[in-house]
Amino acid sequence: MRELLATNLPTIYLEGFKELQAKVSDAQIERHPKLIFTNTLLHRNEQFKVWSAEHVVAGSTKLVSGQHGGGYGTRYFMGWNEFYEFSIVDRFLSWGWSSSSKQVVFPAFVQSMQDKFSPSKIGGLLIILGPVTRNSDVYQMLGAQTNSSYLVILKKLVDAFA
């Protein structure tokens, strides 16, 4: 087991954890958000995991995740990714199924492009989208996170939870 840990445990979880916490601390906002919503960052972004955990542990922030594919709700036995996600969130938005009181049925929606969008500089909503990398648009879906109607829809969603 020791040998497996030494070769398979990412350094960010052991030797590099203090550095990760320092990076998160440097980027911290002054007050805790009421709600953090994400779809996939709980699975693929270590800084986001630490950042959101620090707010949630403080007790004033709710963590909400939404279905993003991956066969959620279709298997007889829950996969590790579903189990992990359901165990840490306050609410989970599904695309039409529910197996626990944590889940809220919220059908998938189609977005349209908008030419005019001006964000509020004094608003109480912080939306964090995933990073854009060279492989981000492998399925030609990049427009879903980057078009301005997505932000409007997310604001409506957060307002519904307030």
C-alpha positions as CSV (number, residue, x, y, z in Angstrom):
1,M,0.0,0.0,0.0
2,R,2.8,2.4,0.9
3,E,4.4,1.9,-2.6
4,L,1.0,2.5,-4.3
5,L,0.4,5.7,-2.4
6,A,3.9,6.9,-3.2
7,T,3.5,6.5,-6.9
8,N,-0.2,7.3,-7.3
9,L,-1.1,10.0,-4.8
10,P,-0.8,13.4,-6.4
11,T,1.7,15.6,-4.6
12,I,-0.9,18.4,-4.3
13,Y,-2.7,16.3,-1.6
14,L,0.4,15.9,0.5
15,E,3.6,17.9,-0.1
16,G,1.9,20.5,-2.2
17,F,-1.2,21.0,0.0
18,K,0.1,24.1,1.8
19,E,1.0,25.7,-1.5
20,L,-2.5,25.0,-2.8
21,Q,-4.1,26.5,0.3
22,A,-1.9,29.6,0.0
23,K,-3.0,30.1,-3.7
24,V,-6.6,29.8,-2.6
25,S,-6.1,32.1,0.3
26,D,-4.5,34.8,-2.0
27,A,-7.6,34.6,-4.3
28,Q,-10.2,34.6,-1.5
29,I,-13.1,37.0,-1.6
30,E,-13.9,39.1,1.4
31,R,-17.3,37.6,2.3
32,H,-18.8,34.2,2.0
33,P,-21.2,33.7,-0.9
34,K,-24.7,32.4,-0.1
35,L,-24.5,29.8,-2.7
36,I,-21.8,28.2,-4.9
37,F,-23.1,26.4,-8.1
38,T,-21.0,24.2,-10.3
39,N,-21.4,21.4,-12.7
40,T,-18.0,19.8,-13.2
41,L,-15.4,21.7,-11.1
42,L,-15.9,19.4,-8.2
43,H,-14.3,16.7,-10.3
44,R,-11.5,18.5,-12.1
45,N,-10.3,21.6,-10.2
46,E,-8.4,21.2,-7.0
47,Q,-8.3,25.0,-6.3
48,F,-12.0,25.1,-6.6
49,K,-12.5,22.2,-4.3
50,V,-10.5,23.8,-1.5
51,W,-12.0,27.3,-2.2
52,S,-15.6,26.0,-2.0
53,A,-14.9,23.8,1.0
54,E,-13.5,26.7,3.0
55,H,-16.7,28.6,2.4
56,V,-19.0,25.7,3.1
57,V,-17.2,24.7,6.3
58,A,-17.6,28.3,7.5
59,G,-21.3,27.6,7.7
60,S,-22.8,30.4,5.6
61,T,-22.5,28.9,2.1
62,K,-24.6,26.3,0.4
63,L,-23.0,24.1,-2.3
64,V,-25.1,23.1,-5.3
65,S,-24.2,21.0,-8.2
66,G,-26.0,20.1,-11.4
67,Q,-26.1,17.1,-13.7
68,H,-23.6,17.3,-16.5
69,G,-23.9,13.9,-18.2
70,G,-21.9,10.9,-17.2
71,G,-24.9,8.6,-17.0
72,Y,-26.1,10.0,-13.7
73,G,-29.4,8.4,-12.6
74,T,-29.2,5.6,-15.2
75,R,-27.2,2.9,-13.5
76,Y,-28.4,0.3,-11.0
77,F,-25.4,1.0,-8.7
78,M,-24.2,4.6,-8.2
79,G,-20.8,5.3,-9.6
80,W,-18.0,6.9,-7.5
81,N,-18.5,10.3,-9.1
82,E,-22.2,10.4,-8.3
83,F,-21.5,9.1,-4.7
84,Y,-18.8,11.7,-4.2
85,E,-20.9,14.6,-5.6
86,F,-24.1,13.7,-3.7
87,S,-22.2,13.3,-0.4
88,I,-20.8,16.9,-0.4
89,V,-23.5,19.0,-1.9
90,D,-26.5,20.6,-0.2
91,R,-28.6,20.2,-3.4
92,F,-28.2,18.5,-6.7
93,L,-30.1,19.6,-9.8
94,S,-31.0,16.6,-12.0
95,W,-32.4,16.6,-15.5
96,G,-35.6,14.8,-14.6
97,W,-35.0,12.1,-12.0
98,S,-34.7,12.1,-8.2
99,S,-33.6,9.4,-5.8
100,S,-33.1,11.5,-2.6
101,S,-34.4,14.7,-0.9
102,K,-31.2,16.5,-1.9
103,Q,-32.1,16.3,-5.6
104,V,-34.2,18.9,-7.4
105,V,-35.6,18.1,-10.8
106,F,-34.4,20.9,-13.1
107,P,-34.8,20.0,-16.8
108,A,-31.9,20.8,-19.2
109,F,-32.2,24.0,-21.1
110,V,-31.0,25.3,-24.4
111,Q,-29.1,28.6,-24.5
112,S,-29.2,31.2,-27.2
113,M,-26.6,33.8,-28.0
114,Q,-27.1,37.3,-26.7
115,D,-25.4,40.4,-28.0
116,K,-25.9,42.7,-25.0
117,F,-25.0,41.8,-21.4
118,S,-23.6,44.0,-18.7
119,P,-22.7,42.4,-15.4
120,S,-23.5,44.2,-12.1
121,K,-20.3,45.5,-10.5
122,I,-22.0,45.5,-7.1
123,G,-24.1,42.3,-7.3
124,G,-23.9,39.6,-4.7
125,L,-23.4,36.8,-7.2
126,L,-20.1,35.2,-8.1
127,I,-20.1,32.7,-10.9
128,I,-17.0,30.6,-11.6
129,L,-16.8,28.9,-14.9
130,G,-14.3,26.2,-15.8
131,P,-11.0,27.1,-17.4
132,V,-10.8,27.3,-21.2
133,T,-8.0,25.0,-22.3
134,R,-6.9,23.7,-25.7
135,N,-9.2,20.7,-25.3
136,S,-12.2,22.6,-23.9
137,D,-14.1,22.6,-27.1
138,V,-13.5,19.0,-28.1
139,Y,-17.3,18.5,-28.4
140,Q,-18.0,22.0,-29.9
141,M,-19.8,23.0,-26.7
142,L,-17.7,25.9,-25.5
143,G,-20.4,28.4,-26.4
144,A,-22.6,26.9,-23.6
145,Q,-20.4,28.3,-20.9
146,T,-19.2,31.4,-22.6
147,N,-22.3,33.0,-24.1
148,S,-23.9,35.7,-22.0
149,S,-27.4,34.0,-21.7
150,Y,-25.8,31.3,-19.6
151,L,-25.0,33.9,-16.9
152,V,-28.6,35.3,-17.0
153,I,-30.0,31.7,-16.6
154,L,-27.6,31.0,-13.7
155,K,-28.7,34.3,-12.0
156,K,-32.3,33.2,-12.2
157,L,-31.4,29.9,-10.7
158,V,-29.5,31.4,-7.8
159,D,-32.4,33.9,-7.2
160,A,-34.8,30.9,-7.0
161,F,-32.7,29.5,-4.1
162,A,-32.4,32.8,-2.2
